[in-house]
Amino acid sequence: MPSLFPTPRSHVLTPRSFDELLGGGGGPATVGALRASERSWRLLVVRALLDAAATAPAGPLPPPSDAWRLLTRAWEASRQAVEALLAYPAVGVWAAHTLRRLRGSAEDEAPLWADTGHLHALAAAAAVRAGLEFRTDVPVRHGWAVLPSLGAMRVPEAGEWGAAEAAARAGGVRIAGRPLEGPDWHPLAELRADGCTLLLDPVDPYRALRKTLAAAPLDSSAGWQELFGEAWEILRGTDPETARALADGLVALVPRPRSERFRPHSASSGDAFGAALTSFPDDGEQFASTLVHEFQHNKLSAFMHLFTLYDDRGTAGLHYAPWRDDPRPLGGLLQGVYAFFGVTAFWRRRPHPLGQFEFALWRSQTAYALRAISRSDALTDLGRRLVAELSGRLEPWLAEPVDPRVRSAADLAIADHRATWRAYHLRPGPEEARARVETGPSPAEPALVPGTPERGFDTRAVLLRWLLADPAGFEALREDPGATVDGARPEDVDLVTSRTTKALAAFRARIARGDGDPETWVGLGLAARAEGDPAGEALLARPELAMAQYADADAGGRPDPLELGRRLASRV
């Protein structure tokens, strides 16, 4: 077996590291152990890929054996350089994605040889890192030749799919005859802070973690650097050990365009330990929260490569996830509670109104999801222990005081999300929907029939964030809320500013004229609850039943929505 793939060894976590991870934490020593285990996992996947690709067509590139020889030369010249390259997160995504393609379980627009041939780009990057003289061909995607962890060369003449020569001699490194010092070369920038350095990667074709992307170099990384510096100071100031662990574990950040304010987008992957994808942050504090969030996912993914937490084969397996609009399988729910445990801990240390809101929101939603997970028969004994540990650590936080105004805002956001999820994804049976509310059977749990949301379930929560964090900005968006917060309506503004009588009338009128979408029914329930109407709690508990019975009634004899809710209250 090639020296690059030594005899596999077992990985053992110390009792302290094991307990840290079960409790949602993990210091630098624990992260070091995870990083070592992920190295073995990565090499196993790469080795499986090489075996599967042995007979795959090479296209315009040399055979894979040529790339392997160059990679081995680089490893012999500088083992440290090649080890760092193989640990690069996008390499893991490439290996897993290409292996899935070879096994027929994944598709891509790229010709297969462009994926298998990425090994040549990997070998060329290793040779550059090791300071070797070499010559090889590397794949070109959408006019870009990429050297993983180093950068990308614009090669428009190669077309959508092609090959370009990569060579290093005494005169330097060239791709398609162009020097790396020239204007067509786009090196990766580094985000630097005292104690942490991340590569900012907008060019690797496998950086998106779940699909391939064309290279998209940034005009400047200055904005990212400024916010990263702010985020790092916040992390070091709130939890120095977590900051040190994160610095040891994260390697690369994948930048995405700015999204709507208070609606950041981020992601990570079990194939890419050490990576976080994120939209351009609103500020350093949001950036810090995102880094914590995605690093939690990184840790749990690595932990789950070592241990089995659940087995949901043969079970129905879709659940409510308080941070998502769609139903999620058990594995996704576990990932979510682990990530939002970390997010809750972060915001717990941020005492301003927005920080208190995020803390109150996520402590309740994470505890709610943990209780749901604890009832699953698919958890292993270790999975139950993890859920118990997280629940035990979260429990005292539920009693910590929060400003009453902020707590009320968080309660509204929680009830809104849970009820809107029910309204979109649950369907009562035909008999229950047709039964008269006051005489029908006691409402039973309906069937899960995932729907397609009209807008984000967090729309009112985003308005609340504006109200708490930027009152002046909130006043400016009142006139046309949908222009600033996608999906927002004037009655939503009235609801979150406690103008509930006005909001109630607007929601009721929308239903009467036939525009009673789930958001409107839930808004009616929220406004009615705030007004002390017993219809409110019933409409929030079973919005799907109220909607179904309202729709089933004759158009001319449909009950008043609030009266329907009041009758439903006696049965819920």
C-alpha positions in Angstrom: 0.0 0.0 0.0 1.4 3.5 -0.8 3.1 5.3 2.0 0.5 8.0 1.8 -2.0 5.5 3.2 -0.4 4.0 6.3 -2.0 1.1 8.1 -5.3 2.3 9.6 -5.2 2.9 13.3 -8.0 3.2 15.8 -8.9 6.6 17.4 -9.6 6.9 21.0 -11.1 10.0 22.8 -10.1 10.6 26.3 -12.9 10.5 28.9 -12.6 14.2 29.2 -12.9 14.9 25.5 -15.8 12.4 25.2 -17.7 14.2 28.0 -16.9 17.6 26.5 -18.4 16.6 23.2 -21.5 15.0 24.7 -22.1 18.3 26.5 -21.8 20.4 23.4 -18.3 21.7 24.1 -14.8 20.7 23.3 -11.5 22.4 24.0 -8.4 22.5 21.9 -7.2 19.0 22.9 -10.6 17.6 22.0 -10.6 19.3 18.6 -7.1 18.0 18.0 -8.3 14.5 18.5 -11.2 15.1 16.1 -8.9 16.5 13.5 -6.7 13.4 13.8 -9.7 11.1 13.3 -10.9 13.1 10.4 -7.5 12.7 8.7 -8.0 8.9 8.8 -11.6 9.3 7.5 -10.5 11.5 4.7 -7.7 9.1 3.6 -10.2 6.2 3.6 -12.6 8.1 1.3 -9.7 9.2 -1.0 -8.4 5.7 -1.2 -11.9 4.4 -2.0 -12.2 7.0 -4.7 -8.9 6.0 -6.3 -9.9 2.4 -6.4 -13.2 3.2 -8.0 -11.7 5.6 -10.5 -9.0 3.2 -11.7 -11.0 2.4 -14.9 -12.9 5.7 -15.3 -12.2 7.6 -18.5 -9.5 10.3 -18.2 -10.9 12.6 -20.9 -8.2 15.1 -22.0 -6.2 14.6 -18.9 -3.3 12.1 -18.1 -4.2 8.9 -16.4 -4.8 9.0 -12.6 -1.6 7.1 -12.0 0.4 10.2 -13.2 -1.3 12.3 -10.6 -0.7 9.8 -7.9 3.0 9.7 -8.7 3.3 13.5 -8.5 1.3 13.5 -5.2 3.6 10.9 -3.8 6.7 12.9 -4.9 5.3 15.9 -3.1 4.6 13.9 0.0 8.1 12.5 0.1 9.5 16.1 -0.3 7.2 17.7 2.3 4.9 15.5 4.2 3.6 18.4 6.2 2.6 20.4 3.1 0.7 17.5 1.6 -0.9 16.6 4.9 -2.3 20.1 5.2 -3.6 19.9 1.6 -5.3 16.6 2.1 -7.0 18.1 5.2 -8.3 21.0 3.3 -12.1 20.9 3.6 -12.9 21.1 -0.1 -10.8 18.0 -0.8 -13.1 16.0 1.4 -16.2 17.3 -0.6 -14.4 16.4 -3.9 -13.6 12.9 -2.7 -17.1 12.2 -1.4 -18.9 13.8 -4.3 -16.8 12.0 -6.9 -17.0 8.7 -5.1 -20.8 9.0 -5.1 -20.8 9.8 -8.8 -18.7 6.7 -9.5 -21.1 4.6 -7.5 -24.2 6.1 -9.2 -25.7 7.9 -6.2 -24.9 11.5 -7.3 -25.2 13.5 -10.5 -23.5 16.6 -11.8 -23.4 18.7 -15.0 -19.7 18.2 -15.2 -18.2 15.4 -17.3 -17.1 12.6 -15.0 -13.5 13.1 -16.0 -13.5 16.6 -14.6 -14.3 15.2 -11.2 -11.9 12.3 -11.2 -9.3 14.5 -12.9 -9.4 16.9 -10.0 -6.8 14.6 -8.6 -4.3 16.2 -11.0 -5.2 19.7 -9.6 -4.6 18.3 -6.1 -1.3 16.8 -7.1 -0.2 20.1 -8.7 -1.2 22.1 -5.6 0.8 19.6 -3.5 3.8 19.9 -5.8 3.7 23.7 -5.5 3.4 23.6 -1.8 6.4 21.2 -1.6 8.5 23.4 -4.0 8.9 20.7 -6.7 9.6 21.2 -10.4 6.8 19.4 -12.3 4.6 19.4 -15.4 1.0 18.1 -15.6 -2.4 18.9 -17.0 -5.2 20.1 -14.7 -9.0 20.3 -15.4 -10.6 23.5 -16.5 -14.2 24.3 -15.3 -16.2 27.2 -16.8 -12.9 28.8 -17.9 -11.1 28.4 -14.6 -8.2 26.1 -13.5 -8.1 25.7 -9.8 -5.3 24.6 -7.5 -7.0 23.6 -4.2 -6.1 25.8 -1.2 -4.0 28.1 -3.4 -6.1 29.9 -6.0 -7.5 29.9 -9.5 -6.3 30.9 -12.9 -8.6 32.4 -15.5 -8.2 30.3 -18.7 -11.1 31.5 -21.0 -9.6 29.9 -24.1 -10.1 26.4 -22.6 -13.9 26.8 -22.7 -16.4 25.3 -20.3 -14.6 22.0 -19.9 -11.1 21.4 -20.8 -7.5 21.0 -19.6 -4.6 23.4 -19.0 -0.9 22.8 -18.4 0.4 23.4 -14.9 4.2 23.5 -14.6 6.9 24.7 -12.1 10.4 25.4 -13.2 13.2 27.6 -12.0 11.3 30.6 -13.4 8.2 30.0 -11.3 4.8 28.4 -11.5 2.7 28.8 -14.6 -0.8 27.6 -15.6 -1.7 27.7 -19.2 1.6 29.7 -19.7 0.5 32.4 -17.3 2.6 33.1 -14.1 1.0 33.1 -10.7 2.1 36.6 -10.3 0.0 37.8 -13.3 -3.5 39.5 -13.3 -5.3 36.2 -14.3 -4.2 34.5 -11.1 -6.5 34.9 -8.1 -4.9 33.6 -4.9 -6.8 32.8 -1.8 -6.9 35.6 0.8 -6.3 35.0 4.5 -8.5 36.3 7.2 -6.2 37.1 10.1 -6.8 37.8 13.7 -4.7 37.4 16.8 -4.7 33.7 17.3 -6.7 32.6 14.3 -6.2 32.5 10.5 -8.8 31.3 8.0 -8.5 30.9 4.2 -11.2 32.8 2.3 -12.1 30.5 -0.6 -14.4 31.8 -3.4 -12.9 29.7 -6.2 -12.7 26.0 -5.3 -15.3 24.1 -7.4 -16.2 22.0 -4.3 -16.4 24.8 -1.8 -20.3 25.0 -1.8 -20.2 21.7 0.2 -23.3 20.2 -1.5 -22.9 21.1 -5.2 -20.1 22.3 -7.5 -19.7 26.0 -8.3 -17.7 28.0 -10.9 -15.0 30.1 -9.4 -16.1 33.6 -8.4 -13.1 35.6 -7.1 -13.9 38.5 -4.8 -13.0 42.1 -5.9 -11.8 42.7 -2.3 -11.6 40.8 0.9 -11.2 43.9 3.1 -14.8 43.9 4.3 -14.5 40.2 5.3 -11.3 41.0 7.1 -12.7 43.9 9.1 -15.8 41.9 10.3 -13.6 38.8 11.0 -11.4 40.9 13.3 -14.5 42.2 15.1 -16.0 38.7 15.4 -12.8 37.2 16.7 -12.5 39.9 19.5 -16.1 39.0 20.5 -15.4 35.3 20.6 -12.2 35.7 22.6 -13.9 38.0 25.0 -17.0 35.8 25.6 -15.4 32.3 25.7 -11.6 32.1 25.2 -11.5 28.3 25.3 -14.2 28.0 22.6 -12.3 30.6 20.5 -9.0 28.6 20.8 -10.8 25.4 19.8 -12.4 27.0 16.9 -9.1 28.4 15.8 -7.6 24.9 15.9 -10.5 23.4 14.0 -11.7 25.8 11.3 -9.5 26.1 8.2 -11.5 27.8 5.5 -14.4 30.1 5.1 -16.5 30.1 1.9 -17.9 33.6 1.2 -21.4 34.1 -0.2 -23.1 37.4 -1.1 -24.8 39.4 1.5 -28.3 38.2 2.3 -31.2 40.2 3.8 -30.4 41.8 7.1 -31.1 39.5 10.1 -31.4 36.5 7.7 -27.8 35.2 7.3 -27.2 32.0 5.3 -24.6 29.5 6.4 -23.8 25.9 6.0 -21.3 23.1 6.7 -20.8 19.5 5.7 -19.7 16.2 7.3 -17.5 15.8 4.2 -15.7 19.1 4.9 -14.3 19.2 8.5 -12.9 22.6 9.0 -15.1 24.6 6.6 -17.9 27.1 7.1 -19.9 28.7 4.3 -21.6 32.0 5.1 -23.2 35.0 3.6 -21.5 38.3 4.2 -22.4 39.1 7.8 -24.5 42.1 9.0 -21.8 42.8 11.7 -19.1 41.2 13.7 -21.5 39.8 16.3 -23.6 38.0 13.8 -20.3 36.7 12.2 -19.2 35.3 15.6 -22.5 33.6 16.1 -22.3 32.0 12.7 -18.8 30.7 13.3 -19.9 29.1 16.6 -23.0 27.6 14.8 -21.1 26.0 12.0 -18.2 24.8 14.2 -20.7 23.0 16.3 -21.9 21.2 13.2 -18.2 20.4 12.4 -17.6 18.8 15.8 -20.8 16.7 15.8 -20.1 15.5 12.3 -16.6 14.3 13.2 -18.0 12.8 16.4 -20.6 10.9 14.4 -17.9 9.5 12.1 -16.6 7.7 15.3 -19.8 6.8 17.1 -23.4 6.0 16.2 -26.0 8.2 17.7 -29.2 7.0 15.9 -30.5 4.5 13.5 -33.7 5.6 11.8 -33.9 3.0 9.1 -37.4 1.9 8.5 -39.0 4.7 10.6 -41.1 7.6 9.4 -38.4 10.0 10.5 -39.5 13.5 9.7 -39.8 16.1 12.5 -40.4 19.7 13.4 -37.1 21.6 13.5 -37.5 25.1 15.1 -34.8 26.6 13.0 -36.1 25.3 9.6 -39.2 25.8 7.5 -39.2 22.2 6.2 -39.6 18.9 8.1 -36.3 17.3 9.0 -35.0 13.7 9.5 -33.7 12.7 12.9 -30.0 13.2 11.9 -30.7 16.8 10.8 -32.6 17.4 14.1 -29.6 16.2 16.1 -27.3 18.4 14.1 -29.7 21.3 14.8 -29.9 20.9 18.5 -26.2 20.6 18.8 -25.6 23.7 16.7 -28.2 25.8 18.5 -27.0 24.7 21.9 -23.8 26.5 20.9 -25.7 29.5 19.5 -27.7 29.7 22.7 -24.6 29.7 24.8 -23.1 32.5 22.7 -26.1 34.8 22.9 -26.4 34.1 26.7 -23.2 36.2 27.1 -24.6 39.1 25.0 -26.8 41.2 27.3 -28.2 43.8 24.9 -31.8 43.5 23.7 -31.1 41.6 20.5 -28.7 39.3 22.3 -31.4 38.6 25.0 -34.0 38.0 22.3 -31.7 35.4 20.5 -31.0 33.8 23.9 -34.6 33.6 24.9 -35.7 32.3 21.5 -33.1 29.6 21.0 -33.0 28.3 24.6 -36.8 27.6 24.3 -36.7 26.2 20.8 -33.6 24.0 21.4 -35.2 22.6 24.6 -38.4 21.9 22.7 -36.5 20.0 20.0 -34.5 18.1 22.6 -37.7 16.9 24.3 -39.0 15.7 20.9 -35.8 13.9 20.1 -35.7 12.2 23.5 -39.0 10.3 22.6 -37.5 8.8 19.5 -37.0 5.0 19.4 -34.2 5.4 16.8 -31.7 6.9 19.3 -28.9 4.6 20.4 -27.8 4.5 24.1 -25.1 7.0 23.2 -27.6 9.2 21.4 -29.8 9.3 24.4 -26.9 10.2 26.6 -26.0 13.1 24.3 -29.6 14.4 24.3 -29.7 14.0 28.1 -26.4 15.9 28.6 -27.5 18.8 26.3 -30.9 18.9 28.1 -29.3 19.0 31.5 -27.0 21.8 30.6 -29.8 23.8 29.0 -32.4 23.4 31.7 -31.0 26.0 34.2 -30.8 28.6 31.3 -34.6 28.3 30.9 -35.1 30.0 34.3 -32.6 32.8 33.8 -34.3 36.2 33.7 -34.8 38.1 30.5 -36.3 41.6 30.1 -40.1 41.2 29.9 -40.4 43.1 26.6 -37.8 40.9 25.0 -39.2 37.7 26.5 -42.6 38.7 25.0 -41.1 39.2 21.6 -39.3 35.8 21.8 -42.6 34.1 22.9 -44.3 35.6 19.8 -41.6 34.4 17.5 -41.7 30.9 19.0 -45.5 30.5 18.8 -45.5 32.0 15.3 -42.9 29.5 13.9 -44.5 26.4 15.6 -48.0 27.2 14.4 -47.0 28.2 10.9 -45.1 25.0 10.5 -48.2 23.0 11.6 -50.4 25.0 9.2 -48.2 24.2 6.2 -47.1 20.7 6.9 -49.9 18.9 8.8 -53.2 17.8 7.5 -56.2 16.6 9.6 -58.0 13.5 8.3 -61.1 14.1 6.2 -63.5 13.0 9.0 -61.9 15.4 11.5 -61.9 18.2 9.0 -65.6 17.7 8.2 -66.8 17.3 11.9 -68.5 20.1 13.7 -65.9 21.5 16.1 -68.2 21.5 19.1 -69.5 18.0 18.6 -66.8 16.2 16.7 -64.1 13.9 18.1 -61.3 15.3 20.2 -58.7 16.5 17.7 -56.1 13.9 16.9 -52.6 14.5 15.7 -52.9 15.0 11.9 -50.8 13.5 9.1 -47.5 15.0 7.9 -47.9 16.2 4.4 -45.1 18.7 3.7 -46.3 21.9 2.0 -44.6 24.8 0.2 -44.3 27.9 2.3 -45.3 31.3 0.8 -42.6 33.1 2.8 -40.0 32.4 5.5 -41.5 31.3 8.8 -39.1 33.8 10.5 -40.7 36.9 8.8 -42.2 38.2 12.0 -39.1 37.3 14.0 -37.0 39.4 11.5 -39.3 42.3 12.1 -38.9 41.8 15.9 -35.1 41.9 15.4 -35.3 45.2 13.5 -37.5 46.6 16.3 -35.1 45.5 19.0 -31.8 46.2 17.3 -32.6 49.2 15.1 -35.7 51.1 16.1 -35.0 53.9 13.6 -34.6 51.4 10.8 -37.8 49.8 11.9 -39.7 53.1 11.7 -38.4 53.6 8.2 -39.7 50.2 7.0 -43.2 50.7 8.3 -44.4 52.3 5.1 -43.6 49.3 2.9 -42.3 46.5 5.1 -42.1 44.0 2.3 -39.5 46.1 0.5 -37.1 45.6 3.4 -38.2 42.3 4.9 -39.2 39.8 2.3 -42.8 38.6 2.8 -43.7 41.1 5.5 -47.1 42.8 5.5 -48.4 45.9 7.3 -50.5 43.8 9.6 -47.3 42.0 10.7 -45.9 45.3 11.7 -49.0 46.1 13.7 -48.8 42.7 15.4 -45.1 43.0 16.5 -45.7 46.6 17.8 -48.6 45.4 19.9 -51.3 47.2 17.8 -53.1 43.9 18.0 -56.7 45.3 17.6 -55.7 46.7 14.2 -53.8 43.6 13.3 -56.7 41.3 14.3 -59.0 43.2 12.0 -56.6 43.0 9.1 -56.0 39.2 9.5 -59.8 38.6 9.9 -60.5 40.7 6.7 -57.9 38.8 4.7 -59.6 35.5 5.6 -63.0 36.8 4.8 -62.0 37.9 1.3 -60.4 34.5 0.6 -56.7 35.3 1.2 -56.5 33.1 4.4 -53.0 31.6 3.9 -51.3 29.9 6.9 -49.5 33.1 7.8 -52.8 34.9 8.1 -54.5 32.3 10.2 -51.5 32.1 12.6 -51.4 35.9 12.7 -55.1 35.9 13.7 -54.2 33.4 16.4 -51.3 35.6 17.7 -53.4 38.7 17.7 -56.4 37.1 19.3 -54.2 35.6 22.1 -52.7 39.1 22.7 -56.3 40.5 23.0 -57.2 37.8 25.5 -59.6 36.0 23.2 -59.7 32.2 23.9 -59.7 31.6 20.1 -56.0 32.6 20.0 -54.6 29.6 21.8 -56.8 27.2 19.9 -55.9 28.7 16.5 -52.2 28.5 17.4 -52.5 24.9 18.7 -54.4 23.6 15.7 -54.2 26.1 12.8 -54.4 23.2 10.3 -57.7 22.1 11.7 -59.2 25.5 11.7 -58.2 26.1 8.1 -59.5 22.8 7.0 -62.9 23.2 8.7 -63.2 26.8 7.4 -62.4 25.6 3.9 -64.8 22.7 4.1 -67.8 24.9 5.1 -70.1 26.2 2.4 -68.9 29.5 1.1 -72.1 31.2 2.1 -72.2 29.7 5.6 -68.6 29.8 6.7 -68.3 30.7 10.4 -66.5 33.8 11.6 -62.8 32.7 12.0 -62.7 33.9 15.6 -65.9 32.1 16.5 -64.5 28.9 14.9 -61.4 29.3 17.1 -63.5 29.8 20.2 -65.5 26.6 19.5 -62.2 24.8 18.8 -60.8 26.0 22.1 -63.2 23.7 24.0 -61.8 20.6 22.1 -58.1 21.4 22.1 
